[in-house]
């Protein structure tokens, strides 16, 4: 020490002040260089430690397992506490092909959504420094939050060292979630998100597409029962016209489809039986005339005390018998629809029984017809029947006097009627009962043979969650409602219930108060269809 001190003193004495300052500066620069070299040489140490399972001290405090270096212009304090890697451009992949969703309390979580047993499920791996962490199924749970739905809690089971969700993760995979792990240091939570099937739309795009948004809510649903039916003739206003006498057709004065009135002549038949009955009537009338004359003469002679009373009584009896014979002959003609007076004894005229339309015609000029031949069918189509087949389970809801709505299946037409009859028997083959509705048909729109749908009111019900009918779309065979999200819309599968044609009951899949797209939802469906090609778990 004394030798060093004397050496320094000699240097101070021999060197000037400026030279001392220069030497100090050189020494300082050397020290800075030494520190830099030491830092560069130690850069591989953490990597080596990590490879051998050692902890990464600098990464402590980051919830997403990301090593945050020195940030330019700041300390990047906004990343503290993030567990979902929200500042990452892309999630870090784990060694099992899943996403590393975070690191907390010495546990790194890797998650993969993939098919397991033919259905999509969540798989989880827990590691610490690259080494598996023994975690039981009871220590792990996942909470999924889907747009417009209540939170869904997912439990897990341990299968071959991998935690697999006990529930199937239904599509679409559009949700935010949290993996919660119970550790010795308390619960650790790892947020994550999936945006499969999301439709991104700005407010301007929504307005331009004419999409309106409403809230799901309560409503009174007037439920109805849809039953198939067919229009048929009103049999109370349909007649099958038969000649009731045999003969030859002399003329046919009406055509098929023609409107006729009651009493109008339809055809003329030449019938020998009609001729015989008219001849019988005329003969009876002549006998009656003679019997009446005889009675008047005998009565006059009796009054003059020329003939006995017995002769008067016999003449009166003969006259009464002649009257009966005339009445009998006239009623025979009336029974077959023939008139007593005719220019020809054999002329028989077929007449319309009431106002209606000729709907069937089976008669031709010169044809020989029998007395029971159905030559015309006349029906008053101002009134028709809607025949309904009612399954046994629906019979309690179909009652006589119940108002129903009939809708044509071939074109846009509907009418209102009442149930007039419900059959008491169920068909052995069809297992249905017959019912009918009387339908007014002033314009003859409802033609017999037309298939219809009959809507029977099944009562009213208060429903907690409903949406408008035009909000429901179908995608991949499922009923979908598009729920509003901050960035656009999300497809939500729903189970539907009763409907009144305007609103539909949502049995499950949507909670009350959820914002959803009503009119214009088909535009969102088309946008969602474009993204379906990129579907992956």
QUIUR-V654685 format. One record per backbone hydrogen bond with DSSP energy under -0.5 kcal/mol. CO is the residue of the C=O (numbers start at 1). NH is the residue of the N-H. E is the energy in kcal/mol with one decimal. If there is no record, write none. Layout:
# QUIUR-V654685
co=CO nh=NH e=E
co=CO nh=NH e=E
This chain:
# QUIUR-V654685
co=1 nh=5 e=-2.5
co=2 nh=6 e=-2.3
co=3 nh=7 e=-2.0
co=4 nh=8 e=-2.3
co=5 nh=9 e=-2.2
co=6 nh=10 e=-2.1
co=7 nh=11 e=-2.2
co=8 nh=12 e=-2.9
co=9 nh=13 e=-1.9
co=10 nh=14 e=-2.1
co=11 nh=15 e=-2.7
co=16 nh=20 e=-1.5
co=17 nh=21 e=-1.6
co=18 nh=22 e=-1.8
co=19 nh=23 e=-2.0
co=20 nh=24 e=-2.0
co=21 nh=25 e=-1.8
co=22 nh=26 e=-1.9
co=23 nh=27 e=-2.0
co=24 nh=28 e=-1.9
co=25 nh=29 e=-2.0
co=26 nh=30 e=-1.8
co=27 nh=31 e=-1.7
co=28 nh=32 e=-1.9
co=29 nh=33 e=-2.0
co=30 nh=34 e=-2.0
co=31 nh=35 e=-1.9
co=32 nh=36 e=-2.1
co=33 nh=37 e=-2.3
co=34 nh=38 e=-2.0
co=35 nh=39 e=-2.2
co=36 nh=40 e=-2.4
co=37 nh=41 e=-2.2
co=38 nh=42 e=-1.3
co=40 nh=43 e=-1.1
co=42 nh=45 e=-1.2
co=42 nh=46 e=-0.6
co=44 nh=48 e=-2.1
co=45 nh=49 e=-2.7
co=46 nh=50 e=-3.0
co=47 nh=51 e=-2.3
co=48 nh=52 e=-1.5
co=49 nh=54 e=-3.7
co=50 nh=53 e=-1.5
co=55 nh=57 e=-0.8
co=56 nh=59 e=-1.1
co=57 nh=60 e=-1.3
co=59 nh=62 e=-1.9
co=61 nh=63 e=-0.5
co=61 nh=81 e=-0.8
co=62 nh=65 e=-0.7
co=63 nh=103 e=-2.4
co=66 nh=68 e=-0.9
co=67 nh=69 e=-0.6
co=71 nh=74 e=-1.2
co=74 nh=71 e=-0.5
co=76 nh=79 e=-1.4
co=77 nh=80 e=-1.5
co=79 nh=82 e=-1.8
co=85 nh=88 e=-2.1
co=92 nh=100 e=-3.6
co=94 nh=97 e=-1.5
co=98 nh=94 e=-3.0
co=99 nh=101 e=-0.9
co=99 nh=111 e=-2.9
co=100 nh=92 e=-0.5
co=102 nh=109 e=-2.3
co=103 nh=65 e=-0.5
co=104 nh=107 e=-2.4
co=107 nh=104 e=-2.5
co=108 nh=127 e=-2.2
co=109 nh=101 e=-1.9
co=109 nh=102 e=-0.8
co=110 nh=125 e=-2.2
co=111 nh=99 e=-3.0
co=112 nh=114 e=-0.7
co=112 nh=123 e=-2.9
co=114 nh=121 e=-2.8
co=116 nh=119 e=-0.6
co=119 nh=116 e=-3.1
co=120 nh=169 e=-2.8
co=121 nh=114 e=-2.1
co=122 nh=165 e=-2.4
co=123 nh=112 e=-2.2
co=124 nh=163 e=-1.8
co=125 nh=110 e=-2.4
co=126 nh=133 e=-2.7
co=127 nh=108 e=-3.1
co=128 nh=131 e=-1.4
co=131 nh=128 e=-2.8
co=133 nh=135 e=-0.9
co=136 nh=139 e=-1.2
co=137 nh=140 e=-1.1
co=139 nh=182 e=-2.6
co=141 nh=180 e=-3.0
co=142 nh=144 e=-0.5
co=142 nh=154 e=-3.7
co=143 nh=178 e=-1.4
co=144 nh=146 e=-0.5
co=144 nh=152 e=-3.0
co=145 nh=176 e=-2.0
co=146 nh=149 e=-1.9
co=148 nh=511 e=-2.8
co=152 nh=144 e=-3.3
co=154 nh=142 e=-2.2
co=155 nh=166 e=-2.6
co=155 nh=167 e=-0.6
co=157 nh=159 e=-0.6
co=157 nh=164 e=-3.0
co=159 nh=162 e=-1.5
co=162 nh=159 e=-3.3
co=162 nh=164 e=-0.6
co=163 nh=124 e=-2.3
co=164 nh=157 e=-2.5
co=168 nh=170 e=-1.1
co=172 nh=174 e=-2.0
co=173 nh=196 e=-2.0
co=175 nh=194 e=-2.9
co=176 nh=145 e=-3.0
co=177 nh=192 e=-2.4
co=178 nh=143 e=-1.9
co=178 nh=180 e=-0.6
co=179 nh=181 e=-0.5
co=179 nh=190 e=-2.6
co=180 nh=141 e=-1.7
co=181 nh=183 e=-0.8
co=181 nh=188 e=-2.7
co=183 nh=186 e=-1.7
co=186 nh=183 e=-1.4
co=188 nh=181 e=-2.8
co=190 nh=179 e=-2.5
co=192 nh=177 e=-2.8
co=194 nh=175 e=-1.8
co=195 nh=198 e=-1.6
co=198 nh=200 e=-0.6
co=199 nh=201 e=-0.5
co=199 nh=489 e=-2.6
co=202 nh=206 e=-2.4
co=203 nh=207 e=-2.1
co=204 nh=208 e=-2.6
co=205 nh=209 e=-1.9
co=206 nh=211 e=-2.1
co=207 nh=210 e=-1.2
co=212 nh=518 e=-3.0
co=214 nh=516 e=-3.0
co=216 nh=513 e=-2.8
co=217 nh=466 e=-1.6
co=219 nh=221 e=-0.7
co=219 nh=463 e=-3.0
co=220 nh=222 e=-0.6
co=221 nh=223 e=-1.3
co=221 nh=461 e=-1.8
co=223 nh=458 e=-3.0
co=224 nh=226 e=-0.5
co=225 nh=227 e=-0.6
co=225 nh=456 e=-3.1
co=227 nh=454 e=-3.4
co=228 nh=389 e=-1.4
co=229 nh=452 e=-2.2
co=230 nh=387 e=-2.9
co=231 nh=449 e=-3.5
co=232 nh=385 e=-2.5
co=233 nh=235 e=-1.1
co=234 nh=237 e=-2.3
co=235 nh=238 e=-0.9
co=237 nh=380 e=-2.8
co=239 nh=241 e=-0.7
co=239 nh=378 e=-2.7
co=240 nh=242 e=-0.5
co=241 nh=375 e=-1.8
co=241 nh=376 e=-1.6
co=247 nh=369 e=-2.8
co=248 nh=270 e=-3.1
co=249 nh=366 e=-2.2
co=251 nh=268 e=-2.7
co=255 nh=258 e=-1.7
co=258 nh=358 e=-2.3
co=260 nh=356 e=-2.1
co=261 nh=264 e=-2.1
co=264 nh=352 e=-2.3
co=266 nh=253 e=-1.9
co=266 nh=254 e=-0.8
co=267 nh=350 e=-3.0
co=268 nh=250 e=-2.8
co=268 nh=251 e=-1.7
co=269 nh=271 e=-0.7
co=269 nh=348 e=-2.4
co=270 nh=248 e=-2.1
co=271 nh=275 e=-1.5
co=272 nh=276 e=-2.3
co=273 nh=277 e=-2.0
co=274 nh=278 e=-2.4
co=275 nh=279 e=-2.3
co=276 nh=280 e=-2.4
co=277 nh=281 e=-2.0
co=278 nh=282 e=-2.5
co=279 nh=283 e=-2.4
co=280 nh=284 e=-2.2
co=281 nh=285 e=-2.3
co=282 nh=286 e=-2.1
co=283 nh=287 e=-2.4
co=284 nh=288 e=-2.1
co=285 nh=289 e=-2.0
co=286 nh=290 e=-2.3
co=287 nh=291 e=-2.7
co=288 nh=292 e=-2.2
co=289 nh=293 e=-1.8
co=290 nh=294 e=-2.5
co=291 nh=295 e=-2.0
co=292 nh=296 e=-2.1
co=293 nh=297 e=-2.1
co=294 nh=298 e=-2.6
co=295 nh=299 e=-2.2
co=296 nh=300 e=-1.8
co=297 nh=301 e=-2.4
co=298 nh=302 e=-2.1
co=299 nh=303 e=-1.9
co=300 nh=304 e=-1.4
co=301 nh=306 e=-3.2
co=301 nh=307 e=-0.8
co=302 nh=305 e=-1.4
co=308 nh=311 e=-0.6
co=308 nh=312 e=-1.0
co=309 nh=313 e=-2.2
co=310 nh=314 e=-2.2
co=311 nh=315 e=-1.9
co=312 nh=316 e=-2.3
co=313 nh=317 e=-2.2
co=314 nh=318 e=-2.0
co=315 nh=319 e=-1.9
co=316 nh=320 e=-2.3
co=317 nh=321 e=-2.2
co=318 nh=322 e=-1.9
co=319 nh=323 e=-2.0
co=320 nh=324 e=-2.0
co=321 nh=325 e=-2.0
co=322 nh=326 e=-2.0
co=323 nh=327 e=-2.4
co=324 nh=328 e=-2.5
co=325 nh=329 e=-2.2
co=326 nh=330 e=-2.4
co=327 nh=331 e=-2.2
co=328 nh=332 e=-1.7
co=329 nh=333 e=-1.5
co=330 nh=334 e=-2.1
co=331 nh=335 e=-2.1
co=332 nh=336 e=-1.0
co=333 nh=338 e=-2.8
co=334 nh=337 e=-0.8
co=344 nh=347 e=-1.2
co=346 nh=271 e=-2.7
co=348 nh=269 e=-3.3
co=348 nh=350 e=-0.5
co=350 nh=266 e=-4.0
co=350 nh=267 e=-1.0
co=352 nh=263 e=-3.0
co=356 nh=260 e=-2.9
co=357 nh=359 e=-1.0
co=357 nh=379 e=-2.0
co=358 nh=257 e=-3.2
co=360 nh=377 e=-2.0
co=364 nh=367 e=-1.8
co=367 nh=249 e=-2.5
co=367 nh=369 e=-0.6
co=369 nh=247 e=-2.2
co=370 nh=373 e=-1.2
co=371 nh=244 e=-2.2
co=373 nh=243 e=-0.7
co=373 nh=375 e=-1.2
co=375 nh=362 e=-3.3
co=376 nh=241 e=-2.7
co=377 nh=359 e=-2.5
co=377 nh=360 e=-1.4
co=378 nh=239 e=-3.3
co=379 nh=357 e=-2.3
co=379 nh=381 e=-1.1
co=380 nh=383 e=-1.2
co=382 nh=441 e=-3.4
co=383 nh=234 e=-0.6
co=384 nh=439 e=-3.0
co=385 nh=232 e=-3.1
co=385 nh=387 e=-0.7
co=386 nh=437 e=-1.5
co=387 nh=230 e=-2.0
co=388 nh=390 e=-0.7
co=388 nh=435 e=-2.1
co=389 nh=391 e=-0.6
co=390 nh=433 e=-2.7
co=391 nh=394 e=-1.3
co=391 nh=395 e=-0.6
co=392 nh=395 e=-1.0
co=394 nh=397 e=-1.4
co=394 nh=398 e=-0.6
co=395 nh=398 e=-1.2
co=397 nh=399 e=-0.7
co=399 nh=402 e=-2.0
co=402 nh=419 e=-2.0
co=403 nh=457 e=-0.8
co=404 nh=417 e=-2.0
co=405 nh=455 e=-3.1
co=406 nh=415 e=-2.1
co=407 nh=453 e=-2.9
co=411 nh=413 e=-1.2
co=413 nh=408 e=-2.7
co=415 nh=406 e=-3.2
co=417 nh=404 e=-2.6
co=418 nh=438 e=-1.1
co=419 nh=401 e=-2.9
co=421 nh=436 e=-2.1
co=427 nh=431 e=-1.7
co=431 nh=392 e=-1.1
co=432 nh=427 e=-2.8
co=433 nh=390 e=-2.9
co=434 nh=423 e=-4.0
co=435 nh=388 e=-3.5
co=436 nh=420 e=-2.4
co=436 nh=421 e=-1.4
co=437 nh=386 e=-2.4
co=437 nh=439 e=-0.6
co=438 nh=418 e=-0.6
co=439 nh=384 e=-2.4
co=441 nh=444 e=-1.3
co=445 nh=447 e=-1.2
co=447 nh=450 e=-1.9
co=450 nh=231 e=-2.7
co=451 nh=409 e=-1.9
co=452 nh=229 e=-2.3
co=453 nh=407 e=-2.6
co=453 nh=455 e=-0.6
co=454 nh=227 e=-2.5
co=454 nh=456 e=-0.7
co=455 nh=405 e=-2.0
co=456 nh=225 e=-3.5
co=459 nh=223 e=-1.2
co=461 nh=221 e=-2.8
co=461 nh=463 e=-0.6
co=463 nh=219 e=-1.9
co=465 nh=506 e=-2.5
co=466 nh=217 e=-1.4
co=467 nh=504 e=-2.8
co=468 nh=471 e=-1.5
co=469 nh=472 e=-1.1
co=473 nh=480 e=-3.8
co=475 nh=478 e=-1.8
co=478 nh=475 e=-2.5
co=479 nh=494 e=-2.3
co=480 nh=473 e=-2.8
co=481 nh=483 e=-0.7
co=481 nh=492 e=-2.3
co=482 nh=517 e=-2.6
co=483 nh=490 e=-2.6
co=485 nh=488 e=-0.9
co=487 nh=201 e=-2.0
co=488 nh=485 e=-2.9
co=489 nh=199 e=-2.9
co=490 nh=483 e=-3.0
co=491 nh=493 e=-0.5
co=492 nh=481 e=-2.1
co=494 nh=496 e=-0.6
co=495 nh=507 e=-2.7
co=495 nh=508 e=-1.1
co=498 nh=505 e=-3.1
co=499 nh=224 e=-0.6
co=502 nh=469 e=-2.6
co=503 nh=500 e=-1.6
co=504 nh=467 e=-1.9
co=505 nh=497 e=-2.6
co=505 nh=507 e=-0.7
co=508 nh=495 e=-2.6
co=511 nh=514 e=-1.4
co=514 nh=216 e=-2.4
co=515 nh=484 e=-2.9
co=516 nh=214 e=-2.4
co=518 nh=521 e=-1.5
co=519 nh=212 e=-1.7
co=520 nh=523 e=-1.4
co=520 nh=524 e=-0.9
co=521 nh=525 e=-2.0
co=522 nh=526 e=-1.9
co=523 nh=527 e=-1.7
co=524 nh=528 e=-2.6
co=525 nh=529 e=-2.2
co=526 nh=530 e=-1.2
co=527 nh=531 e=-1.0
co=528 nh=532 e=-0.7
co=530 nh=533 e=-0.5
co=531 nh=534 e=-1.3
co=532 nh=535 e=-1.6
